[in-house]
Amino acid sequence: MVDGKRTFLLAGEDWVANKFVAILLDSTVLKQDSTYRFSNYYTSANSARYWNDSNVTFYTKLPYYTGELHVKHFDPKKYIVSGTFWFDAYDSVSSKVVKIRDGRFDVQF
């Protein structure tokens, strides 16, 4: 933690379909009812990635492929955070786009 800011990493996998999502908010002060916008994966602290069953990596990239994470509930005393997310991810090799929608999380940290 630096100046009250922390790194928040959210990761999840669909074991059946072999697909994986990772979201990173770096140097961020999480707050309830706050929205954090993703930008370029390689140049920004706030970003998202998606891997498919062929192990191809898709990532957020401005100006067209972005997304958001919304913190609905944050309890630093009980170490609980929950919310929703969405993002568009881009594969620079194939130029394909994956649209991740209606993501939600409820985790202890």
Protein Blocks (a to p, Z undefined) as FASTA:
>chain_A
ZZhiacdddddddfklopadddddehiacdehiacddddfklcfbdcddddfkopacddd
dfklgcddddfbdcfknopacdddddddddfklopacddehiacdddZZ
